[in-house]
Amino acid sequence: MIGHRPLACIAFVASLSLAGPAAAVEQMLLKVNAFPNAKALPLHVGIAKEIFARRGLKIELELTEGSRVQREGLAAGKFQIAHSAIDNAVAMIEVAKEDVVILTGGDSGMNEFFVQGDIKSFADLRGRTVVVDAPDTAYALQLKKILAQHGLKEGDYTVKPVGAGVLRLKAMMEDKTNAGGILNLPFTVQAEEAGMKSLGRTTDMLGPYQAAGAFGMREWVRANRGVVERYIAAYIEALRFVRDPANRAETVALLMDRLKLPKATADRTYDLLVDPGFGFAPDARFDREGYRNLMALRAEIQGGAGTASSGERYVDLSYYDNAMRLLER
């Protein structure tokens, strides 16, 4: 499974064909960047089912190997929309001083802290190596907080940046000295199948968290408001398709094809993706309590400008609100 999954960026381009009323809408190429995990499923569905195309968008989807590459690519204008843990957007704003705007929510991370089979508790990670994407944002901060809750401070363990979830799982499978790390879908399912075990879900240990969302450079977003709103509307429509039980078989088949998963793994992954307490937030809603917790965690672990009440100016949900109105027409 892991050996067959491409580690380089992959592009999926939407069909150019339009049907019905969308034929009158001017086609626009929109480059979107996301992670090669199960949470990209609405994007794959939106392309395969021509949901984006019906709103006049030709989507070029690039899958990234890590958050640092993604952040640098967005700032350089290599793509217009990023789907990722929005802590990456906050890091771009506060650390890199880039003018980024957060547009949607998405989920609470679907994260679990997985460890090798010989690890009995968090205490057993003392002196061991844990793998992360990048050490300074998002789920690495969750990892550090969780370990601190269990009496392990930085220096008691080694942090190894390896990249996206597929690479974290690969590192743990190929080298048992990589004792643990935070994984999301489908990698949690694959890790369990490989004999690793979960020490718990991050939301159970840390509370609500606004993880995945869409964001872009504010100047481009502002200059292309109509495109952004059509994009968000199409994304939400694709997400509704994914979450509709009537579409389970078709959606699982797409998971199997895009992520090269066996059916049993894809079935279990789908069940977790649509779990109302764990998976996708309905309509990619933004979780304000989760966002406050994100900012508080960032301030605690990273220091700097973030505080428990800051970050409101980083978010502009007017694009999302207008997209929801488009869906009502």
VEXDREN-2710 file (C-alpha; in Angstrom, 1 decimal):
% VEXDREN-2710
k/r/px/py/pz
1/MET/0.0/0.0/0.0
2/ILE/2.6/2.6/1.1
3/GLY/5.0/1.5/-1.5
4/HIS/2.5/2.1/-4.3
5/ARG/1.5/5.6/-3.2
6/PRO/3.3/8.4/-5.0
7/LEU/5.3/10.7/-2.8
8/ALA/5.8/13.5/-5.3
9/CYS/3.1/16.1/-6.1
10/ILE/0.4/14.7/-8.4
11/ALA/-1.9/16.8/-10.5
12/PHE/-5.5/15.9/-11.3
13/VAL/-7.2/18.1/-13.9
14/ALA/-10.9/18.5/-14.2
15/SER/-12.7/17.7/-17.4
16/LEU/-13.4/20.7/-19.6
17/SER/-16.9/19.6/-20.6
18/LEU/-19.8/21.6/-19.2
19/ALA/-23.4/20.8/-19.1
20/GLY/-26.6/22.8/-18.7
21/PRO/-26.5/26.3/-17.3
22/ALA/-22.8/26.1/-16.5
23/ALA/-22.0/26.2/-20.2
24/ALA/-22.7/30.0/-20.1
25/VAL/-20.1/30.4/-17.3
26/GLU/-16.6/31.3/-18.4
27/GLN/-14.2/28.6/-17.6
28/MET/-11.4/29.6/-15.3
29/LEU/-8.3/27.6/-14.3
30/LEU/-7.9/27.4/-10.5
31/LYS/-4.9/25.7/-9.0
32/VAL/-5.5/24.1/-5.7
33/ASN/-3.1/22.4/-3.3
34/ALA/-3.9/19.8/-0.6
35/PHE/-2.4/16.9/1.2
36/PRO/-2.4/13.3/-0.2
37/ASN/-4.8/12.0/2.4
38/ALA/-8.4/10.9/2.7
39/LYS/-9.4/14.5/3.7
40/ALA/-8.8/15.5/0.0
41/LEU/-11.8/13.3/-0.9
42/PRO/-14.2/16.2/-1.6
43/LEU/-11.7/17.6/-4.1
44/HIS/-11.4/14.3/-5.9
45/VAL/-15.2/13.9/-5.9
46/GLY/-15.7/17.5/-7.1
47/ILE/-13.4/16.9/-10.0
48/ALA/-14.6/13.4/-10.9
49/LYS/-18.3/14.4/-10.7
50/GLU/-17.7/17.7/-12.6
51/ILE/-19.1/19.7/-9.7
52/PHE/-16.5/22.3/-10.0
53/ALA/-16.8/22.3/-13.8
54/ARG/-20.5/23.0/-13.5
55/ARG/-19.6/26.2/-11.7
56/GLY/-17.2/27.3/-14.4
57/LEU/-14.0/26.1/-12.8
58/LYS/-11.3/24.0/-14.2
59/ILE/-9.5/22.6/-11.2
60/GLU/-5.8/21.6/-11.2
61/LEU/-5.2/19.7/-8.0
62/GLU/-1.6/19.4/-6.7
63/LEU/-0.9/17.2/-3.7
64/THR/1.9/18.3/-1.5
65/GLU/4.6/16.4/0.4
66/GLY/4.6/18.8/3.4
67/SER/3.3/22.0/4.9
68/ARG/6.5/23.9/4.5
69/VAL/6.4/23.3/0.7
70/GLN/2.7/24.2/0.6
71/ARG/3.2/27.5/2.5
72/GLU/6.1/28.5/0.3
73/GLY/4.2/27.6/-2.8
74/LEU/1.1/29.6/-1.9
75/ALA/3.2/32.7/-1.1
76/ALA/5.0/32.3/-4.4
77/GLY/1.7/32.2/-6.4
78/LYS/2.2/28.6/-7.6
79/PHE/-1.5/27.9/-6.7
80/GLN/-4.4/30.0/-5.5
81/ILE/-6.1/27.9/-2.8
82/ALA/-4.6/25.7/-0.2
83/HIS/-6.4/23.1/1.9
84/SER/-4.5/22.3/5.0
85/ALA/-4.4/22.7/8.8
86/ILE/-5.2/26.4/9.1
87/ASP/-2.4/26.8/11.7
88/ASN/-0.3/26.9/8.6
89/ALA/-2.1/30.0/7.5
90/VAL/-1.6/31.5/10.9
91/ALA/2.1/30.7/10.7
92/MET/2.3/32.4/7.2
93/ILE/0.8/35.5/8.7
94/GLU/2.6/35.7/12.0
95/VAL/6.0/34.3/11.1
96/ALA/6.5/34.8/7.4
97/LYS/4.5/38.1/7.4
98/GLU/2.4/37.0/4.4
99/ASP/-1.1/38.5/4.0
100/VAL/-3.2/35.3/4.0
101/VAL/-6.9/34.9/4.6
102/ILE/-8.7/31.9/6.0
103/LEU/-11.9/31.1/4.1
104/THR/-13.5/28.0/5.5
105/GLY/-13.4/25.3/8.1
106/GLY/-13.3/21.7/7.3
107/ASP/-12.7/19.3/10.2
108/SER/-11.0/18.9/13.6
109/GLY/-8.1/17.0/12.3
110/MET/-9.3/13.4/12.4
111/ASN/-6.0/12.9/14.3
112/GLU/-4.8/10.2/16.6
113/PHE/-1.5/9.7/18.4
114/PHE/-0.1/6.5/17.0
115/VAL/2.9/4.6/18.4
116/GLN/4.8/1.4/17.7
117/GLY/3.4/-1.8/19.2
118/ASP/6.0/-1.9/22.0
119/ILE/5.0/1.5/23.4
120/LYS/2.7/1.0/26.4
121/SER/2.1/4.7/27.3
122/PHE/3.3/8.2/26.6
123/ALA/6.0/7.8/29.3
124/ASP/7.6/5.2/27.1
125/LEU/8.4/7.9/24.5
126/ARG/11.0/9.4/26.8
127/GLY/14.3/9.2/24.9
128/ARG/12.6/8.1/21.7
129/THR/12.0/9.8/18.3
130/VAL/8.6/11.1/17.2
131/VAL/7.8/12.1/13.6
132/VAL/6.1/15.3/12.5
133/ASP/5.3/17.2/9.3
134/ALA/7.1/20.5/10.1
135/PRO/8.1/21.1/13.7
136/ASP/6.7/24.6/14.0
137/THR/3.0/24.4/13.1
138/ALA/-0.3/22.5/13.5
139/TYR/-0.2/18.9/14.5
140/ALA/3.4/19.1/15.7
141/LEU/2.2/21.7/18.3
142/GLN/-0.6/19.3/19.3
143/LEU/2.1/16.5/19.7
144/LYS/4.2/18.7/21.9
145/LYS/1.3/19.8/24.1
146/ILE/0.1/16.2/24.5
147/LEU/3.6/15.0/25.5
148/ALA/3.8/17.9/27.9
149/GLN/0.5/16.9/29.5
150/HIS/2.2/13.5/30.2
151/GLY/5.3/15.0/31.8
152/LEU/7.6/15.1/28.7
153/LYS/9.1/18.4/27.8
154/GLU/11.1/19.2/24.6
155/GLY/14.5/17.6/24.9
156/ASP/13.0/14.5/26.6
157/TYR/12.3/13.2/23.1
158/THR/13.6/13.9/19.5
159/VAL/11.4/15.5/16.9
160/LYS/12.0/14.4/13.3
161/PRO/10.4/16.4/10.5
162/VAL/9.5/14.0/7.7
163/GLY/6.5/15.6/5.9
164/ALA/2.9/14.7/5.2
165/GLY/1.0/11.9/6.9
166/VAL/1.9/9.4/4.2
167/LEU/5.5/10.1/4.9
168/ARG/5.1/9.9/8.7
169/LEU/3.4/6.5/8.4
170/LYS/6.1/5.3/5.9
171/ALA/8.9/6.5/8.4
172/MET/7.2/4.6/11.2
173/MET/6.7/1.4/9.2
174/GLU/10.2/1.3/7.8
175/ASP/12.1/2.3/10.9
176/LYS/10.9/1.2/14.3
177/THR/13.1/3.7/16.1
178/ASN/10.5/6.3/14.9
179/ALA/8.4/5.5/17.9
180/GLY/5.3/7.6/17.3
181/GLY/3.5/10.5/15.7
182/ILE/0.2/12.1/15.0
183/LEU/-1.6/10.5/12.0
184/ASN/-4.9/11.1/10.2
185/LEU/-7.0/9.2/7.7
186/PRO/-6.3/6.8/6.0
187/PHE/-3.0/6.4/7.8
188/THR/-4.5/5.7/11.2
189/VAL/-6.4/2.8/9.7
190/GLN/-3.3/1.5/7.9
191/ALA/-1.2/1.9/11.1
192/GLU/-3.6/-0.1/13.0
193/GLU/-3.6/-2.8/10.3
194/ALA/0.2/-2.8/10.6
195/GLY/0.2/-3.6/14.3
196/MET/0.6/0.0/15.7
197/LYS/-1.7/1.3/18.3
198/SER/-3.5/4.6/19.1
199/LEU/-2.9/6.3/22.4
200/GLY/-6.0/8.4/21.7
201/ARG/-7.6/11.0/19.5
202/THR/-6.2/14.5/19.8
203/THR/-9.6/16.1/20.3
204/ASP/-10.2/13.9/23.3
205/MET/-6.9/15.0/24.8
206/LEU/-6.9/18.7/23.8
207/GLY/-10.5/19.6/23.2
208/PRO/-12.1/21.2/20.1
209/TYR/-9.6/22.2/17.4
210/GLN/-10.2/24.0/14.1
211/ALA/-7.8/22.0/11.9
212/ALA/-8.4/21.7/8.2
213/GLY/-9.7/24.6/6.1
214/ALA/-9.2/26.5/2.9
215/PHE/-7.1/29.7/2.7
216/GLY/-5.4/31.9/0.1
217/MET/-3.4/35.1/-0.4
218/ARG/-5.7/38.0/0.6
219/GLU/-4.9/40.2/-2.4
220/TRP/-5.7/37.4/-4.9
221/VAL/-8.8/36.3/-3.0
222/ARG/-10.1/39.9/-2.9
223/ALA/-9.5/40.4/-6.6
224/ASN/-11.3/37.2/-7.5
225/ARG/-14.2/37.2/-5.0
226/GLY/-16.8/35.6/-7.5
227/VAL/-14.4/32.8/-8.4
228/VAL/-13.6/32.1/-4.7
229/GLU/-17.3/32.0/-3.8
230/ARG/-18.1/29.6/-6.7
231/TYR/-15.2/27.4/-5.6
232/ILE/-16.3/27.2/-2.0
233/ALA/-19.9/26.5/-3.1
234/ALA/-18.7/23.7/-5.4
235/TYR/-16.5/22.3/-2.6
236/ILE/-19.4/22.2/-0.2
237/GLU/-21.6/20.5/-2.8
238/ALA/-18.9/17.9/-3.2
239/LEU/-18.6/17.4/0.5
240/ARG/-22.4/16.9/0.7
241/PHE/-22.0/14.2/-1.9
242/VAL/-19.3/12.5/0.1
243/ARG/-21.4/12.6/3.3
244/ASP/-24.6/11.3/1.7
245/PRO/-25.0/7.6/2.6
246/ALA/-26.6/7.1/-0.8
247/ASN/-23.2/7.8/-2.4
248/ARG/-21.2/5.5/-0.2
249/ALA/-20.3/2.9/-2.8
250/GLU/-19.2/5.4/-5.4
251/THR/-17.2/7.4/-2.9
252/VAL/-15.5/4.4/-1.5
253/ALA/-14.5/3.3/-5.0
254/LEU/-13.0/6.8/-5.6
255/LEU/-11.1/6.5/-2.3
256/MET/-9.7/3.1/-3.4
257/ASP/-8.7/4.5/-6.8
258/ARG/-7.1/7.8/-5.7
259/LEU/-5.4/6.6/-2.5
260/LYS/-4.7/3.0/-3.8
261/LEU/-6.5/1.4/-0.8
262/PRO/-7.9/-2.1/-0.5
263/LYS/-11.6/-2.1/0.0
264/ALA/-11.6/-3.0/3.7
265/THR/-9.3/-0.1/4.4
266/ALA/-11.3/2.3/2.2
267/ASP/-14.6/1.2/3.9
268/ARG/-13.2/1.8/7.4
269/THR/-11.7/5.1/6.3
270/TYR/-15.0/6.3/4.8
271/ASP/-16.9/5.4/8.0
272/LEU/-14.5/7.6/10.0
273/LEU/-14.6/10.4/7.5
274/VAL/-18.4/10.7/7.9
275/ASP/-18.5/10.0/11.6
276/PRO/-20.4/13.1/12.9
277/GLY/-18.2/13.4/16.0
278/PHE/-14.9/12.8/14.3
279/GLY/-15.0/13.3/10.5
280/PHE/-15.8/16.1/8.1
281/ALA/-17.7/19.1/9.6
282/PRO/-21.0/19.5/7.7
283/ASP/-20.7/22.1/4.9
284/ALA/-17.0/22.8/6.0
285/ARG/-18.3/24.9/8.8
286/PHE/-15.8/27.0/10.8
287/ASP/-15.4/26.1/14.4
288/ARG/-14.8/29.3/16.4
289/GLU/-14.2/27.5/19.7
290/GLY/-11.8/25.2/17.9
291/TYR/-10.0/28.3/16.4
292/ARG/-9.7/29.9/19.8
293/ASN/-8.1/26.7/21.1
294/LEU/-5.8/26.6/18.1
295/MET/-4.6/30.2/18.8
296/ALA/-4.2/29.4/22.5
297/LEU/-2.1/26.3/21.7
298/ARG/0.0/28.2/19.3
299/ALA/0.7/30.9/21.8
300/GLU/1.6/28.4/24.5
301/ILE/3.9/26.2/22.5
302/GLN/5.3/28.6/20.0
303/GLY/5.0/31.9/21.7
304/GLY/4.9/35.1/19.6
305/ALA/1.9/37.1/18.6
306/GLY/-0.8/34.5/19.0
307/THR/-3.1/34.7/22.1
308/ALA/-6.3/32.9/23.1
309/SER/-8.4/35.8/21.7
310/SER/-6.4/36.9/18.7
311/GLY/-6.6/35.9/15.0
312/GLU/-10.0/37.2/14.1
313/ARG/-8.6/39.4/11.4
314/TYR/-7.0/36.3/9.8
315/VAL/-10.5/34.9/9.0
316/ASP/-13.0/36.3/6.5
317/LEU/-16.1/34.1/6.3
318/SER/-18.0/36.5/4.0
319/TYR/-16.9/34.4/1.0
320/TYR/-18.2/31.3/2.7
321/ASP/-21.5/33.0/3.6
322/ASN/-22.0/34.1/0.0
323/ALA/-21.1/30.6/-1.2
324/MET/-23.9/29.2/0.9
325/ARG/-26.3/31.7/-0.7
326/LEU/-25.2/30.4/-4.1
327/LEU/-26.2/26.9/-3.0
328/GLU/-29.7/28.1/-2.1
329/ARG/-30.4/29.3/-5.6
END
